[in-house]
Amino acid sequence: MNLTAEKRSVVPSLAEVEQAKVSSRQIAELTAKAAPEPRYALTDHKGTEIELSESAFRVLVEALNAMAGGNAVMLIPIEAEVTTQQAAELLNVSRPYLVSLLESGEIAYRNVGRYRRIRYQDILDYQARRAHRRKDTMDELVAQAQELNMGY
């Protein structure tokens, strides 16, 4: 699976950001008035309607909300496997640092021939663990600052 940024990510233009803001507001208003069993569909410029499942609708809403914030959007299946370079880019770290994380067991991977492949879910799990450790460290620093009456 090729997950290059050029093919998978969408960087919204200023006009698309504004349109996403309008669309997000409209969707929020409609879903607030939703029927007990809502039906979701897209309609193209010719009037052809495509019915959506609720989960597909939620994915589109999340993408719109991200675009409304001016953020690039990338859709990656959870079970997708990425190369070490792609994983490093997703984590915003160097490839050598990522390899050290793999070799230390911080992130699971598998070998395909002589190449390493990392499941996207394992990258998400690592990010969650890293965020949790960061929060714990910050909480510890705050507690120490309070014990020392540092005025925080």
FENLIN-V32812 format. One record per residue. N is the residue number from 0. RES is the residue in one small letter. BURIAL is # if it has 16 or more other C-alpha atoms within 10 Angstrom, else .. D_FIRST is the distance of its C-alpha to the first C-alpha in Angstrom with 1 decimal. Layout:
N&RES&BURIAL&D_FIRST, N&RES&BURIAL&D_FIRST
This chain:
0&m&.&0.0, 1&n&.&3.8, 2&l&#&6.3, 3&t&.&9.3, 4&a&.&12.5, 5&e&.&13.7, 6&k&.&11.2, 7&r&.&10.9, 8&s&.&14.3, 9&v&.&17.6, 10&v&#&20.7, 11&p&#&23.7, 12&s&.&26.8, 13&l&.&30.2, 14&a&.&30.9, 15&e&.&27.8, 16&v&#&28.7, 17&e&#&32.1, 18&q&#&30.9, 19&a&#&28.6, 20&k&#&31.7, 21&v&.&33.8, 22&s&#&31.3, 23&s&#&30.8, 24&r&.&34.6, 25&q&.&35.0, 26&i&.&32.6, 27&a&.&34.3, 28&e&.&37.7, 29&l&.&36.6, 30&t&.&35.0, 31&a&.&38.2, 32&k&.&40.2, 33&a&.&37.7, 34&a&.&39.3, 35&p&.&39.2, 36&e&.&36.4, 37&p&.&34.5, 38&r&.&32.6, 39&y&.&29.7, 40&a&.&28.9, 41&l&.&27.7, 42&t&.&29.9, 43&d&.&28.9, 44&h&.&31.5, 45&k&.&33.0, 46&g&.&33.6, 47&t&.&31.1, 48&e&.&30.2, 49&i&.&27.0, 50&e&.&27.6, 51&l&.&25.3, 52&s&.&25.2, 53&e&.&26.5, 54&s&.&23.2, 55&a&.&21.5, 56&f&#&24.5, 57&r&.&24.3, 58&v&.&20.8, 59&l&.&22.1, 60&v&#&25.2, 61&e&.&23.4, 62&a&#&21.4, 63&l&#&24.8, 64&n&#&26.5, 65&a&#&24.2, 66&m&#&24.5, 67&a&#&28.3, 68&g&.&28.4, 69&g&#&26.9, 70&n&#&23.6, 71&a&.&20.2, 72&v&#&17.9, 73&m&.&14.2, 74&l&.&12.8, 75&i&.&10.2, 76&p&.&10.3, 77&i&.&12.4, 78&e&.&10.8, 79&a&.&7.4, 80&e&#&7.2, 81&v&#&7.5, 82&t&#&9.4, 83&t&#&13.1, 84&q&#&13.4, 85&q&#&11.1, 86&a&#&13.0, 87&a&#&16.2, 88&e&.&15.7, 89&l&.&15.2, 90&l&.&18.3, 91&n&.&20.1, 92&v&.&21.2, 93&s&.&21.2, 94&r&#&18.9, 95&p&.&22.0, 96&y&.&22.9, 97&l&#&19.6, 98&v&#&20.0, 99&s&.&23.5, 100&l&.&22.4, 101&l&#&20.2, 102&e&.&23.1, 103&s&.&25.6, 104&g&.&23.8, 105&e&#&23.4, 106&i&#&19.6, 107&a&#&18.3, 108&y&#&15.7, 109&r&.&15.1, 110&n&.&15.3, 111&v&.&13.2, 112&g&.&15.8, 113&r&.&17.0, 114&y&.&13.9, 115&r&#&13.6, 116&r&#&10.8, 117&i&#&11.9, 118&r&#&11.5, 119&y&#&11.7, 120&q&#&14.9, 121&d&#&16.4, 122&i&#&16.1, 123&l&.&17.9, 124&d&.&20.4, 125&y&#&21.2, 126&q&.&21.7, 127&a&.&24.1, 128&r&.&26.0, 129&r&.&26.4, 130&a&.&27.7, 131&h&.&30.0, 132&r&.&31.4, 133&r&.&31.9, 134&k&.&33.9, 135&d&.&35.9, 136&t&.&36.8, 137&m&.&37.8, 138&d&.&39.9, 139&e&.&41.6, 140&l&.&42.4, 141&v&.&43.9, 142&a&.&46.0, 143&q&.&47.3, 144&a&.&48.2, 145&q&.&50.1, 146&e&.&51.9, 147&l&.&53.0, 148&n&.&54.0, 149&m&.&51.9, 150&g&.&52.2, 151&y&.&48.6
